[in-house]
Amino acid sequence: MGARSGHVQSKVEPELKKSAEDILSQIGLSMSDALRIFLKQVVFQRGLPFDLRLPNHETIQAIEDVKMGENFQEFSTKEELFEEWDRSLGRLSEPAPIREH
């Protein structure tokens, strides 16, 4: 009969380990708990439980614009947002009012 548990060892930067342990302890998990959950999700999803993708140029630019407070619009309601989407897709003709922030 095999061992009841295996041993996993990984080298990580001390700051990364400490930061992760601090966050995990706030939600009541140990590092072992978190790694066990991660590995179960790898098996369940038959791959990593999240996407590993680099953002494209348009996404990077949009992120930078928001950080700089440029080229974005705020909406008071989801209806305003959807109306603007419809306008941008050519479904509506009049522009949505732009709120100053």
VEXMI-780824 format. One record per residue (C-alpha): residue number from 1; residue in three letters; chain; x, y, z. Coordinates in Angstrom, 3 decimals, decimal comma. Layout:
% residues N
(NUM; ALA; A; (X; Y; Z)),
...
***
This chain:
% residues 101
(1; MET; A; (0,000; 0,000; 0,000)),
(2; GLY; A; (1,302; 3,480; -0,924)),
(3; ALA; A; (1,923; 6,427; 1,333)),
(4; ARG; A; (-1,117; 8,393; 2,483)),
(5; SER; A; (0,472; 11,648; 1,360)),
(6; GLY; A; (3,266; 12,713; -0,923)),
(7; HIS; A; (5,819; 15,421; -0,405)),
(8; VAL; A; (5,990; 18,462; -2,699)),
(9; GLN; A; (8,911; 20,857; -2,520)),
(10; SER; A; (9,342; 24,088; -4,448)),
(11; LYS; A; (11,815; 26,953; -4,373)),
(12; VAL; A; (10,219; 30,407; -4,169)),
(13; GLU; A; (11,442; 33,836; -3,168)),
(14; PRO; A; (11,076; 34,410; 0,598)),
(15; GLU; A; (9,013; 37,591; 0,049)),
(16; LEU; A; (6,587; 35,740; -2,243)),
(17; LYS; A; (6,191; 32,919; 0,283)),
(18; LYS; A; (5,596; 35,346; 3,166)),
(19; SER; A; (3,080; 37,442; 1,197)),
(20; ALA; A; (1,181; 34,342; 0,108)),
(21; GLU; A; (1,161; 32,911; 3,642)),
(22; ASP; A; (-0,145; 36,215; 5,035)),
(23; ILE; A; (-3,025; 36,292; 2,542)),
(24; LEU; A; (-3,823; 32,608; 2,954)),
(25; SER; A; (-3,894; 32,885; 6,750)),
(26; GLN; A; (-6,438; 35,716; 6,453)),
(27; ILE; A; (-8,794; 33,322; 4,667)),
(28; GLY; A; (-8,043; 30,435; 6,981)),
(29; LEU; A; (-5,805; 28,363; 4,720)),
(30; SER; A; (-2,309; 27,042; 5,155)),
(31; MET; A; (0,162; 26,875; 2,285)),
(32; SER; A; (-0,426; 23,102; 2,195)),
(33; ASP; A; (-4,195; 23,652; 1,977)),
(34; ALA; A; (-3,768; 26,103; -0,906)),
(35; LEU; A; (-1,397; 23,817; -2,811)),
(36; ARG; A; (-3,728; 20,858; -2,293)),
(37; ILE; A; (-6,663; 22,920; -3,648)),
(38; PHE; A; (-4,542; 24,025; -6,609)),
(39; LEU; A; (-3,476; 20,462; -7,448)),
(40; LYS; A; (-7,049; 19,166; -7,156)),
(41; GLN; A; (-8,167; 21,874; -9,587)),
(42; VAL; A; (-5,370; 20,941; -12,020)),
(43; VAL; A; (-6,661; 17,358; -12,002)),
(44; PHE; A; (-10,344; 18,377; -12,152)),
(45; GLN; A; (-9,816; 20,818; -15,038)),
(46; ARG; A; (-7,143; 18,701; -16,704)),
(47; GLY; A; (-4,856; 21,740; -16,851)),
(48; LEU; A; (-4,091; 24,942; -15,028)),
(49; PRO; A; (-7,170; 26,386; -13,306)),
(50; PHE; A; (-6,575; 29,808; -14,906)),
(51; ASP; A; (-5,528; 31,224; -18,270)),
(52; LEU; A; (-1,915; 32,102; -18,923)),
(53; ARG; A; (-2,051; 34,774; -21,577)),
(54; LEU; A; (-0,170; 37,921; -22,314)),
(55; PRO; A; (-2,460; 40,874; -22,938)),
(56; ASN; A; (-2,477; 42,211; -26,494)),
(57; HIS; A; (-1,418; 45,763; -27,352)),
(58; GLU; A; (-4,989; 47,104; -27,224)),
(59; THR; A; (-5,558; 45,690; -23,731)),
(60; ILE; A; (-2,217; 47,007; -22,462)),
(61; GLN; A; (-3,062; 50,466; -23,840)),
(62; ALA; A; (-6,527; 50,407; -22,237)),
(63; ILE; A; (-5,012; 49,484; -18,858)),
(64; GLU; A; (-2,471; 52,304; -19,147)),
(65; ASP; A; (-5,180; 54,778; -20,179)),
(66; VAL; A; (-7,265; 53,958; -17,103)),
(67; LYS; A; (-4,216; 54,250; -14,840)),
(68; MET; A; (-3,498; 57,687; -16,338)),
(69; GLY; A; (-7,151; 58,742; -16,212)),
(70; GLU; A; (-7,337; 59,113; -19,986)),
(71; ASN; A; (-9,549; 57,854; -22,832)),
(72; PHE; A; (-12,276; 56,301; -20,734)),
(73; GLN; A; (-15,842; 57,076; -19,896)),
(74; GLU; A; (-17,758; 56,597; -16,648)),
(75; PHE; A; (-21,423; 55,662; -16,545)),
(76; SER; A; (-23,977; 56,167; -13,767)),
(77; THR; A; (-25,999; 53,108; -14,687)),
(78; LYS; A; (-25,570; 49,900; -16,603)),
(79; GLU; A; (-28,252; 51,162; -19,006)),
(80; GLU; A; (-26,025; 54,128; -19,939)),
(81; LEU; A; (-23,157; 51,727; -20,535)),
(82; PHE; A; (-25,256; 49,445; -22,752)),
(83; GLU; A; (-26,590; 52,432; -24,706)),
(84; GLU; A; (-23,038; 53,577; -25,394)),
(85; TRP; A; (-22,070; 50,067; -26,507)),
(86; ASP; A; (-25,035; 50,062; -28,882)),
(87; ARG; A; (-23,967; 53,476; -30,230)),
(88; SER; A; (-20,384; 52,326; -30,707)),
(89; LEU; A; (-21,681; 49,327; -32,665)),
(90; GLY; A; (-23,809; 51,597; -34,845)),
(91; ARG; A; (-27,133; 50,511; -33,360)),
(92; LEU; A; (-27,974; 53,997; -32,013)),
(93; SER; A; (-27,183; 57,393; -33,495)),
(94; GLU; A; (-26,957; 59,894; -30,628)),
(95; PRO; A; (-23,943; 59,873; -28,276)),
(96; ALA; A; (-24,320; 59,237; -24,569)),
(97; PRO; A; (-23,706; 62,223; -22,292)),
(98; ILE; A; (-20,155; 62,288; -20,945)),
(99; ARG; A; (-19,850; 62,795; -17,208)),
(100; GLU; A; (-16,900; 64,697; -15,885)),
(101; HIS; A; (-15,033; 62,953; -13,055)),
***
